[in-house]
C-alpha cells in the first residue's frame, strides 16, 4: 500500500529533473555560468531522490544557477559515487547520497575508497531512523515484548532486509547482538519486498522507512524506531533507546558531497544555499512527511556522520562476524 502523502510529494517533485532558474545571473553562481550536475546514485522516485529534488530546487533558485539531477543507480550506489570522485573539483559535479556511501567499503572488498577522504562534505541535509516493523500475528505490542518473545523462541523468528550488507541487515545483526536473540536473516532485493512479507505474515520483522503506510492499514505493528529521535510521522512511537534498548541507535542521513579539492569558497556558498533551503517550512514539511528531520550546519556535521558510521558499521560487522564479497 502506497502512503498517500508520499504519492502527493512524488507528484509534486516528479518531472523536476531540470531544476531552477537559468544561469543568466552567472556572477552569483558558484562555478561560473555552467550547469551544476548533482548525481543521485539511486533510481528516481526513492526517498533520497525525492528529498534531493526538493532541496536542490530551492538551492538552484538561491544560486540563480541551473541544477540538473542525474540518477546513476547500480552496484549499491558505487557507480554514481565513484563517478563524482573522478569529476573535476570545480563545483559543477556533486553527489547527493545516504549511508550506503559509508557502508560499501565495509561490505564489498572491490570498493577501495575511504569514505572519510574520498569526497568533500558540503552539507548534512536530514536524519532519520528506521521503523521497527513486526508481524501482526505475533503476540507483542512493544519492543520489550518482541525481545522477550524472540528470546523464548531462538532461531524461530525471521527478519528481512534489502540484501547482504544493506542497512536493514546491519540493523538486524546489531539488534541480535544487543539483545541476545537469534533470528534467521532473509535477504531480499529490496526493503519493499521485505515489508510486504512482514505484512503478509511470512516474515516476523524488518526495518523499513516505508512501514508507516502498512501500519496505518493495520498490516504491521511499529514498535520502535532506530534513530536518535522519534519519527515525525509517528510521534507516539518511542525510539529503541526510550524503550529500554539504549544502545540500539542506528540513524541514517542524507547529505551533499563534492569532489576532493573543490575550492573552499565554493563549498561554503553551496553549504549556505542548502541551509537556506532547509529553513523553508514547506521543505521541512515535505521531509517530515517522509519521516526525515531536516538538518543544517557546517560541512563538519556531515563529516562527523560519516566518521561515526564507519566506526559503528565496522563494529557491527566484526561482532557479528559478517562476511561479504571477497
N, C-alpha and C positions, 0 to 999 in steps of 0.2 A: 504494500500500500504506500502510495507516494504522499508525503506530507504536503498539504495544500500550500503552506507558507513557503516551502521550498519551490513549489511549482511557480508561484507568483514571482518569487525572486528570480528564478531562472528565466521566466518570460521577460522580466524587466531587463535582464542583462544580456539575453541572447542576441546574437547578431552584432555584438559590440566588439568584434574582432579589431576594428579600426576605431581607436578611441580619441576623443577630444578634438581640440581645435587644430588648425593647420599651423605650420611653423612660420607664419608671417612675422611674428614678433621674435625673430631669431636672436635678438640682443638679450632676450630674457631666458633663452634656452640654456640647458646645462651642457650641451655638447654641440653647439653650432646649429645650423639650420636643418640638419638631417633628422630622420625619424629615429626614435628610440624603440628598439625591439625588446620585448620582455618575453622570455621563454618560460612557459609553464610546462614542466616535464610530465604532464598527465593529460588524459583526454579531456575535451571540452565538456562542461556541464557538471563536473565534480565540485566538491566543496572548495578545494584550493583554487580551481579555475573561477568559480563564481565570485569568491572574495577578491581575487586578483582583478577581475573586471570592474568591480565596484570601487575598489581603491584607486586603480590606475586611471579610471575615467576622471576622477577628481584631481589626481596628480597632473594629468595632461592639461586640464584647464588652468591649474595653478601655474604651470611652467610655460603655458602658451606654446606647447610643442606636441606633435603627434606621437602617441604611443601605440604600438601595434603588438598585440598578444600573438605569440606563436606557440601552439600546442605541439610539443615534441615528446609524446609518450614512448615508453619502451624500456626494457631492462631495469624495471623497478625505479625509474627516474634517472638512470645513469646517462642515457643518450642526451637528454636535454641539459642535464647538469654539466656534463663534460664539454658540450658544445659551447657553453658560456665560459668555461675555464679557458678554452682556446681562443676566445674572442679578443679583439683589440681592447685594451683598457682605457677607452676614451669616453665611457659613459653612454654609449649608444647600444650596448647589449647588456641586459640584466637577466637575473633569474628570480622567479617567484616560486617558492617551494615550501616544503614541510619537513618533519624529521626523517623522512626517507633519505635525505641528503646525508644525514649523520649515520644512519643505520647501515647503509650499503657497504661501506668498507669493513664493517664487522661481520656481515653475512655473506660476502662474496669476495673470495681471495683474488679475483681478477681485477677488482677495483683497487687502485693503488693510491688514490688521493687521500690526503689528510684533511678532514672537514674543517679543522681549525685554521688551516693555512691555504686551502685551495681556492677560496673566494673571499672577497672583502665584504663584510656585513654592511648593509645600508640601513635597514630598519626592521625592527620587530613589529609585526602588524597585528597579530592576535594570538590568543592562547585558548586552549580548550582541553577538557578531559573527555574520556570515553565512558559513555553509559555502560554499566554492567547489567546486561540483559539476560534474564533466566527464563526457562520454560514455565508456562503456567501450570504444567502438570506436576511440578514439584511442590511439596508441602512447605514452602518457605515464602516469606514476605519481606525479609530483611537480609542484609549481607551476613550478619551474625548467624542467622538461621541457615543460610546456604552453607556457610563454612561448617557448621555443626553437622549438617546433613551429609556433606561431602566427606567429612572425617569418619562418619559411620559407614560409608559405602566406598572404601578406597578402590580405585580402578573401575568403578561402575559408572561414573558420570563422564560426560564428554564436553569439550569446548571446541568451538570452531574459530578459524582465523582466515585471513586472505593469503595464506601460504607460509611456508617456512621462512622465518626471518621477518615477517610482517609485524606491524605494531601490535596487533591482537595476539600474535604468537608470543611475543615478548611479554605482553601483559599476562597471558595465561601462565607462563612459566614463572614469572615474578610472583604472581598470586599464590601458586602452589608452594613456592619456596618459603613464603612468609607465613603461610597457614598450616603447613604440614599436611596438605591434602594431595591426593593423587588422582589426576583425571587423564582421560585419553584425548590427545590432540588430534583434531580432524582438520587438515588443511584444505581450503577451497581456493578457487581462483580469485575470489573477491569476498569482501565482508558482506556484500549484498546477498550472496548465496548462503552465507552462514546464518545471517539473521532470519532469512526465510525458513531455514530448517529449525531454528530455535522456535519460531512462531508455529511451525508445524509439529513440534514435539519430537523431532528427530534428534536434535541436539539439546543439551541442558544449559549451555552458557555461551555467550560471546560478548565481545567488547566492540561496540559499534556506534558511531556518531549519529546514524540514521535511525536508531532504535525507537525514538520518540513516537513516530507515526504508528509503529506496531503496538506500543504501549497504549496509545490513545485508543486503538481499536480493540484493546483487551487481549491481544495475542501474545504479549510477553510482559514480564514484570521487570521494571528497572529498579534495582535495589540499592544502587550507589553510582557515583561517578569517580573516575580515577584521578581527576585533576586536583589542583590546589584550591579551587573554589567551585561552588555549585554551578551547574549548567543553567544559564539564564532562562532556558525554556522549561527547566524542571526545578523551580525554586524549592519545592517540597522534598526533593530527593537529596539526601546527605552525601557528602564526599565519603570515600572509604575511610579516611582519617577520622571524620566525625562519627563513623560507625564503629570505631574501635580498632581498625586496622591502620594504625597511624603511619606506618612506613610505606603503605601501598599508594604512592603518589607517582603517577605516570602521566604527566601532562604533555600535550602536543602544542605546536606553534606553527605560525605562518610567517614567512619573512622574505625580504628582498635583499638580493646579493648582487655584487658587481665583480668583474674580473679583478684579480690582484694587480695593483699598480694603477688603478683608476685614481685620478687626482683627488686629493682630499677635499678640494673646493667643490668638486662635482658630487662626491658622496654627501657632503654637508648639505648642499642645496636639495638633493634628492630626499635626504632624510627629513628636512624641514617640510618639503612638499607632502611627504607621506604623513607626517604628524599633523599637518593642517587638515588633510583628508580625514584622518581618524577623529578629528574634533567635530565632524559633521554628524549631527544627531540622526540624519537619515541613513547614513552609512552604518553607524553603530547599531541602529535598529535592525538593518538588514543582516548584519553579522550575528546579532543576538538570535535572530530567527533561525540561524544555522547552528546555534549552540556555541558561538565563538565570542569571547570577550575581547574588545579592541584593546590594543596595547600601544604604547608610544615610548619615545625616549631616544637616546643616542645609539649609534651602531654597536656600542659595547653591550647593550642589553641583548641583542641577537647573538653576539659572540659568546656571551655567558650562557645562553640557552644551548648553543652547540656544544660548548665545553662540558656542561653538566650532563647532556645526553651521552656524550662519549664515555664518561665515567660510569653512568648508570647502566647503559646497554651492554657495555663490556662486562660489567659485574654480573648482570643477569645471565649473559651467555656463559660465563665461566662457572657460575654457581650451578646452573642447570646442565652444564657440560653439553651445550648445544654445538652441533657440528653442521656446517653448511657446505657450500661448494668448495671443492679442492682445486 
